[in-house]
Amino acid sequence: MAQAEPAPAPAPAPAAPHRAPPDVDLLLAGMSVEAKVGQMMMVGFGGMVVDEPVEALVRGKQVGGVCMFKRNIADAEQVGRLNDAVRALLADSIPPFIAVDQEGGTVTRIDEGMLVLPGNMALGATRDPHLAYEAGRAQAEDLWRLGFNMNLAPVLDVNINPRNPVIGIRAFGDQPKLVADFGADFVRGQQDANVATVAKHFPGHGSVDSDSHKMLPVLAENEQQLLTALEPFAAAMKVGLDGMMTAHVAAPKVTGNDVPATMSSRILSDILRRRMKFDGLVLTDELEMQAIADRFGVGRAAVMAVKAGADMVLIPWRVEKKAEVHAALLEAAKSGELPMTRVDQAVRRILRLKVRRGLFDAVPPLAERLKELGKRRSLADEISKGALTLLRTTPGVFPVKREKRVAVVTAEPSLVTAIQSRVPSATALVVPAFVNDLKKRDELKLLTQKLAQTADVVIVGIVNSRQLELVTMAHLTGKPVVVVVMGLPYLGAQVPEAKVVLEVYSSRTSATDAAAAALFGEVGTPGKLPVALLPRYPFGFGLDPVGDKTAHP
């Protein structure tokens, strides 16, 4: 009998149509004023699918970008489908930036399936800039797989003020050179993965003690002091930074007035553009923040920002505010208040970046991209272990012996899980992160004391200053207390009663597991403080009993 012919190989799936990137000047010349104004807007919307209102916003106004937030994201696959659907709305036009704030640490919009970084300050504590490069690149690769083409990160603010309410552990540290070195390498990594990078918040938010979401912070620096704090931004520019996000802060000693940097030509045009020679994209922070909206109105603020030197304005929340901004920019462009040369300059920068980052290129199918999602998740564990910083230790207490009766009090359940995976008999009390009710706080203090009395050693994980009283209550039982600081490192200087103080700079799972590994002697504590906790713990301090060494600045 004759041998059967082999079956023909299946035909390959048709490739997505490829659009050659256009000539930016030719594209710009063919755009209407309405289309140009649309490009200057980065918007947000509610919901997790593209519906008629979303289509009316994105396609109807031909917006230049869309920013996704937690409200848009259920899981990796869902946001990948959403991003593809948004891109499809403008398939026959200019593709949009699809942006996200994925800093890692406390600002993480997607926390499952992909690499989730412990945060910038943990990276700074490792003192390994190569890890910053790998973190930027690996995270960006995962974002690209999900359909994002822009990340609003890294934070380049220098956290000079320990009382800063908005930066804190989002910064790499409190020294301009450390932030510059780590920020530049993070930018290089992210852009090597071909994700557009918008660093923030120019000219720096790290020295203030108020929150621009609620009020206008005021910088005390004069021009020379401000230029020193701009070192991280300058370093990022030297490696080819794509874009910069403005800060809603006033700098009266530099500008002579209290106009926010977002709308100050002295800051954006004179310092950023002319003095620092930055010709990349400038995007405003959210114009709906109270520091801007309450004083100027969102539409007026948008016009002022573009006149000052911004290229895109971010209006992510209320529907009516997006309409207000679009109308205000269009009217200003048509009336000449915004000269067409300024409009064209802004749109040219937007288009130029879209071409550079391949937004006109075909994107592989989502299923194919998702196959590689999260393949470098172990990088988060490497960073977290490298960041472990021991401030205080007591022989016989650290490392914790597994045969001891261990009690854990913390607001972070993953710390309990990490400890109980090593000591299953460990007892635990998980407390709320914030408790305003005085009666409830008294109850938690009593529960902490009761739990501590049953233990040989008490581990207290703290994320904010409200939990310092739990350390005190555990100490009053006479039991040795081990403190794990998962929030601002400055808390580590406020627990004199603790026998052991370990800084991890993050409450992500990778950080809490690293903390548990260090507590039980599985790994060393090689990290160095990226901020000063004066007078006792200088910048660069860190103990490593496992490695039998003391790290100093």
C-alpha positions in Angstrom: 0.0 0.0 0.0 1.3 3.4 -0.9 2.5 5.7 1.9 0.1 8.6 2.5 1.3 12.0 1.6 2.2 14.1 4.7 -0.4 16.7 5.6 0.5 20.2 4.5 1.8 22.5 7.2 -0.9 24.9 8.4 -0.6 28.3 6.9 0.9 30.9 9.2 -1.6 33.3 10.7 -1.7 36.5 8.8 0.5 39.2 10.3 -1.2 42.4 11.5 -1.0 45.1 8.9 2.2 47.1 9.2 2.0 50.9 8.9 5.3 52.6 8.1 5.8 55.5 10.4 4.8 58.7 8.7 6.9 61.8 8.2 6.1 63.9 11.3 6.1 67.2 9.4 3.8 65.9 6.7 1.5 64.4 9.2 1.4 67.7 11.1 0.7 69.7 8.0 -2.4 67.7 7.2 -4.0 68.0 10.7 -6.9 70.3 11.5 -6.8 72.6 14.6 -9.3 70.2 16.3 -7.0 67.2 15.7 -4.0 69.1 17.0 -5.9 70.0 20.2 -7.0 66.4 20.6 -3.3 65.3 20.5 -2.5 67.7 23.3 -4.9 65.9 25.7 -4.2 62.8 27.8 -7.5 61.6 29.3 -8.8 58.9 31.6 -12.2 57.2 31.8 -14.2 55.0 34.1 -14.9 51.3 33.6 -13.0 48.3 32.2 -14.4 48.2 28.7 -14.7 50.4 25.7 -18.3 51.6 25.4 -20.0 54.5 23.6 -18.9 57.2 26.0 -15.3 56.0 25.8 -15.5 55.9 22.0 -17.0 59.4 21.9 -14.1 60.7 24.0 -11.1 58.8 22.5 -12.2 58.7 18.8 -14.5 61.7 18.9 -11.8 64.0 20.2 -8.9 62.2 18.6 -7.0 62.3 21.9 -3.3 62.0 22.0 -3.2 59.7 25.0 -5.2 57.6 27.5 -4.1 57.0 31.1 -5.3 53.9 32.9 -5.8 53.7 36.6 -6.9 51.0 39.1 -10.5 51.6 38.2 -9.8 50.3 34.7 -7.9 47.2 35.7 -9.2 43.8 37.0 -6.3 41.6 35.9 -3.6 41.4 33.3 -5.6 39.8 30.5 -8.5 42.2 30.9 -6.4 45.3 30.8 -4.5 43.9 27.8 -7.9 43.5 26.0 -8.9 47.0 27.0 -5.7 48.5 25.8 -6.0 46.8 22.4 -9.6 48.0 22.1 -8.6 51.6 22.9 -5.8 51.3 20.2 -8.3 50.0 17.7 -10.5 53.1 18.1 -7.8 55.1 16.4 -6.5 52.3 14.0 -7.0 54.6 11.0 -5.7 57.7 12.6 -2.8 58.6 15.0 -2.3 55.9 17.6 -2.6 57.1 21.2 -0.2 56.9 24.1 -1.6 54.3 26.4 -0.1 55.2 29.8 -0.1 54.0 33.4 1.5 55.0 36.7 3.4 51.8 37.4 6.2 52.9 39.8 6.2 49.9 42.0 5.8 49.9 45.8 2.9 52.1 46.9 2.0 53.2 43.4 1.2 50.0 41.5 -1.8 49.8 39.2 -1.3 46.2 38.1 -0.3 43.9 40.9 -0.8 40.4 39.5 0.7 38.4 36.7 3.6 40.7 35.9 6.7 41.8 37.7 5.8 44.1 40.6 8.7 46.1 41.9 9.1 46.8 45.6 9.6 50.5 44.9 12.2 53.1 44.3 13.5 53.4 47.9 14.1 49.7 48.1 16.2 50.0 44.9 18.1 52.9 46.4 18.9 50.8 49.4 20.5 48.1 47.3 23.2 50.6 46.1 23.2 48.6 42.8 22.3 50.9 39.8 22.4 47.8 37.6 19.4 46.6 39.4 17.7 49.9 38.6 18.4 49.3 34.9 17.1 45.8 35.0 14.0 46.8 37.0 13.1 49.5 34.5 13.6 47.2 31.6 11.9 44.1 32.9 8.8 46.1 34.2 8.6 47.9 30.9 8.7 44.7 28.9 5.7 43.4 30.9 3.8 46.7 30.4 4.4 46.5 26.7 3.1 42.9 26.7 -0.1 44.3 28.2 -0.5 47.0 25.5 1.0 50.0 27.4 3.4 52.1 25.5 4.1 54.8 28.1 4.9 54.7 31.8 4.6 57.8 34.0 7.7 56.8 36.0 10.3 56.9 37.5 9.9 59.5 40.3 13.1 61.6 40.3 12.1 63.8 43.3 14.8 63.9 46.0 13.0 63.2 49.3 14.7 66.0 51.3 11.9 66.5 53.8 11.1 63.5 56.1 7.6 64.9 56.5 6.9 64.9 52.8 3.3 63.5 52.5 3.4 62.5 48.8 6.9 61.3 47.9 8.6 59.4 50.7 9.4 55.8 49.6 8.5 56.7 46.0 11.9 58.4 45.9 15.2 56.6 45.4 16.6 58.5 48.4 17.4 61.9 49.9 20.7 62.6 48.1 20.6 64.1 44.5 23.5 61.9 43.3 21.9 58.6 44.4 18.6 59.6 42.8 20.4 60.8 39.6 22.4 57.5 39.3 19.4 55.2 39.9 16.9 57.3 38.0 19.1 57.5 34.9 19.6 53.7 34.9 15.9 53.1 35.4 15.1 55.4 32.5 17.7 53.7 30.2 16.2 50.3 31.1 12.6 51.3 30.5 13.4 53.0 27.2 15.5 50.1 26.0 12.3 48.1 26.2 10.8 50.8 23.9 8.3 52.1 26.4 7.9 55.9 26.4 9.2 57.2 29.7 7.8 60.3 31.5 9.8 61.0 34.6 8.3 63.2 37.4 7.8 65.7 39.1 9.7 68.6 37.6 11.2 70.7 39.2 11.0 68.5 42.3 8.4 67.8 45.0 10.7 66.3 47.6 11.3 69.3 49.9 7.7 70.2 50.6 5.4 69.2 53.5 2.0 69.5 51.8 0.1 67.6 49.2 -0.8 69.2 45.8 -3.9 67.0 45.6 -5.3 69.2 48.3 -3.3 72.5 48.3 -0.4 74.3 46.6 3.0 73.3 48.1 5.6 76.1 48.1 9.3 75.4 47.6 11.7 77.4 49.8 14.7 77.0 47.5 16.3 79.8 45.7 17.4 79.3 42.1 20.9 77.9 42.9 19.4 75.5 45.5 16.8 74.4 43.0 19.3 73.7 40.3 21.2 71.4 42.7 17.9 69.4 43.3 17.5 69.2 39.5 20.6 66.9 39.2 18.4 63.7 38.8 16.4 65.3 36.0 19.5 66.5 34.2 21.0 63.0 34.5 17.9 61.4 33.0 18.1 64.0 30.1 21.6 63.0 29.4 20.5 59.4 28.7 17.8 60.5 26.3 14.7 60.9 28.6 11.5 60.9 26.5 9.3 63.1 28.6 8.9 65.0 31.9 5.8 65.5 34.1 5.4 68.8 35.8 4.9 69.4 39.5 2.1 71.5 40.9 4.4 73.4 43.2 5.2 77.1 43.5 8.8 78.4 43.6 8.5 82.1 44.5 12.2 82.6 45.1 12.8 81.5 41.5 9.8 82.8 39.7 8.9 85.9 41.8 5.3 84.7 42.2 3.2 81.8 43.4 2.2 80.5 40.0 2.6 76.7 40.0 5.5 75.2 38.0 3.0 73.5 35.7 1.9 77.0 34.4 5.2 78.9 34.9 7.1 79.9 31.8 10.1 80.7 34.1 10.2 77.0 35.1 9.2 75.3 31.9 10.5 77.5 29.2 13.4 79.3 30.8 14.9 76.6 33.0 13.7 73.3 31.5 13.8 74.2 27.8 16.5 76.9 27.5 18.8 76.3 30.4 18.6 72.5 30.6 18.0 72.2 26.8 15.3 69.6 27.1 13.4 69.1 23.9 11.3 66.1 24.9 7.6 65.9 25.8 6.3 67.9 28.7 3.2 66.5 30.3 1.3 68.2 33.2 0.4 66.3 36.3 -3.4 66.0 36.8 -5.0 69.4 36.3 -8.0 68.3 38.4 -5.9 68.4 41.6 -7.2 71.0 44.0 -3.9 73.0 43.9 -4.8 73.9 40.3 -8.6 73.4 39.8 -9.7 75.4 42.8 -7.6 78.4 41.9 -7.6 78.6 38.1 -10.3 76.3 36.8 -9.2 73.3 34.7 -9.8 74.8 31.2 -7.9 78.0 32.0 -5.1 76.1 33.7 -4.7 73.9 30.5 -4.2 77.0 28.3 -1.8 78.6 30.8 0.2 75.3 31.0 0.6 75.1 27.2 1.5 78.8 26.9 4.2 78.2 29.6 5.7 75.3 27.7 3.7 72.1 28.4 2.9 69.9 25.4 0.2 67.7 26.8 -2.3 68.1 29.7 -3.6 65.3 31.9 -7.3 65.4 32.8 -8.2 61.8 33.9 -11.3 62.1 36.1 -14.5 64.1 35.5 -16.2 64.0 32.1 -17.1 67.7 32.2 -13.6 68.7 32.9 -12.3 67.0 29.7 -14.9 68.9 27.7 -13.9 72.1 29.5 -10.2 71.6 28.6 -10.9 70.7 25.0 -13.1 73.8 24.5 -10.6 76.1 26.2 -7.6 74.8 24.2 -9.6 75.0 20.9 -10.8 78.5 21.6 -7.3 79.7 22.6 -5.8 78.1 19.4 -8.4 79.7 17.2 -8.3 83.1 18.8 -4.5 83.3 18.7 -4.0 83.3 22.5 -2.2 80.1 21.8 -0.1 80.9 18.7 -0.2 78.2 16.1 3.6 78.0 16.3 3.3 77.0 19.9 0.5 74.4 19.2 2.6 72.9 16.3 5.7 72.8 18.4 3.8 70.8 21.1 2.1 68.4 18.6 5.4 67.9 16.8 7.0 66.7 20.0 4.0 64.3 20.6 4.2 62.9 17.1 7.9 62.6 17.2 7.8 60.5 20.4 5.1 58.3 19.0 7.2 57.5 16.0 10.3 56.9 18.1 8.6 54.5 20.4 7.0 52.5 17.6 3.4 53.4 18.1 2.7 53.2 14.4 4.1 49.6 14.3 1.9 46.5 14.4 1.5 44.9 17.8 1.5 41.0 18.1 -1.7 39.4 19.2 -2.4 39.6 23.0 -2.3 35.8 23.5 1.2 35.7 22.0 2.3 38.6 24.2 0.9 37.1 27.4 3.0 34.0 27.0 6.0 35.9 28.2 4.3 38.0 30.9 6.0 38.0 34.3 8.9 35.9 33.2 11.3 38.0 35.3 9.1 38.3 38.5 12.0 36.9 40.5 13.8 40.2 40.0 11.5 41.7 42.7 12.8 39.1 45.2 16.4 40.0 44.3 15.8 43.7 44.8 14.0 43.2 48.1 16.7 41.0 49.6 19.4 43.5 48.5 17.5 46.3 50.1 17.2 44.7 53.6 18.7 47.3 56.0 19.4 46.4 59.7 19.5 49.4 61.9 19.7 47.7 65.3 20.3 44.2 66.5 20.6 42.4 69.8 22.5 39.0 70.3 20.1 36.2 71.2 17.2 38.0 69.6 18.4 38.3 66.0 18.2 36.1 64.1 15.0 34.8 65.6 15.2 31.1 66.6 12.5 29.0 65.1 11.9 27.1 68.3 10.8 30.3 70.0 7.2 31.2 70.5 6.7 34.0 68.0 3.9 36.5 67.9 3.3 38.9 64.9 1.4 42.2 65.0 1.1 44.0 61.6 -1.2 45.7 59.2 0.3 43.7 56.3 -1.1 40.1 56.0 1.7 39.0 53.7 4.2 39.5 56.6 2.2 37.1 58.7 2.1 34.6 55.8 5.8 34.8 55.3 6.5 34.3 59.0 4.0 31.4 59.5 5.5 29.6 56.4 8.7 29.4 58.5 7.1 29.1 62.0 3.6 27.6 61.6 2.9 28.0 65.3 3.4 31.7 65.2 0.4 33.6 66.4 -0.8 36.8 64.7 -2.9 39.9 65.0 -3.6 41.8 61.7 -4.6 45.4 62.4 -6.0 48.0 60.1 -3.5 50.4 58.6 -5.4 53.4 59.9 -7.7 53.6 62.9 -9.2 56.9 63.8 -11.7 55.7 66.5 -10.0 56.1 69.9 -12.0 53.2 71.4 -10.9 50.9 68.6 -7.3 51.9 69.0 -7.4 51.2 72.7 -8.9 47.7 71.9 -6.0 47.0 69.5 -3.4 48.1 72.1 -4.9 45.7 74.6 -5.0 42.8 72.0 -1.4 43.5 71.1 -0.4 43.3 74.8 -2.4 40.1 75.3 -0.8 38.4 72.3 2.7 39.6 73.3 2.3 38.0 76.7 2.0 34.6 75.2 5.2 34.9 73.2 9.0 34.7 73.6 9.5 37.3 70.9 7.2 39.8 69.3 7.5 40.9 65.7 5.7 44.2 64.9 5.4 45.2 61.3 4.7 48.9 60.9 3.7 51.0 57.8 2.9 54.3 59.4 3.3 56.4 62.6 -0.1 55.3 64.0 1.4 51.9 64.7 4.2 53.1 66.8 2.0 52.7 69.9 1.7 49.0 69.1 5.5 48.7 69.5 5.2 50.4 72.9 2.4 48.1 74.0 4.4 45.0 73.1 7.4 46.3 74.8 5.5 46.9 78.1 5.1 43.2 78.5 8.8 42.8 78.9 9.1 40.6 75.8 11.8 41.5 73.2 10.3 43.4 70.3 11.5 43.1 66.7 10.3 45.9 64.4 10.0 45.6 60.6 9.6 49.0 59.0 7.6 48.6 55.7 6.8 52.2 55.2 8.8 55.4 55.6 12.3 54.5 56.9 12.1 57.5 59.3 9.9 55.3 61.5 12.9 53.2 62.3 14.4 56.0 64.4 11.2 56.3 66.5 11.2 52.9 68.1 13.9 53.1 70.8 12.3 50.2 72.8 12.8 47.7 70.0 15.7 45.2 70.3 15.9 44.8 66.5 14.9 47.2 63.7 14.8 46.0 60.1 14.0 48.4 57.2 12.4 46.9 54.0 10.9 50.1 52.4 7.9 48.3 51.0 4.9 46.2 51.9 4.9 44.3 48.6 5.0 40.5 49.0 8.6 40.3 47.8 9.6 42.7 50.6 7.8 41.0 53.4 9.1 37.6 52.3 12.6 39.0 52.3 12.0 40.4 55.8 11.0 37.0 57.1 14.0 35.4 55.5 16.3 37.9 57.2 14.6 37.6 60.6 15.2 33.8 60.6 18.8 34.1 59.4 18.3 32.7 55.9 19.8 35.8 54.2 22.0 38.7 55.1 21.0 42.4 55.4 23.3 44.1 52.8 21.2 47.2 52.3 22.3 50.7 53.2 20.1 53.6 54.2 19.2 55.7 51.2 18.1 58.5 53.5 19.6 59.9 56.7 17.9 59.2 60.1 19.9 61.8 62.0 21.4 62.0 64.5 21.8 58.3 65.1 21.7 56.7 61.6 23.6 58.5 58.8 23.0 58.1 55.1 24.5 54.8 54.1 24.3 53.1 57.5 23.5 49.4 57.7 24.4 46.3 59.8 25.0 42.9 58.3 25.7 40.4 61.1 25.4 37.4 58.7 28.1 38.9 56.5 30.0 40.0 59.7 30.3 43.6 58.5 29.1 47.0 59.1 28.2 49.2 56.1 28.9 52.9 56.5 28.5 55.8 54.1 
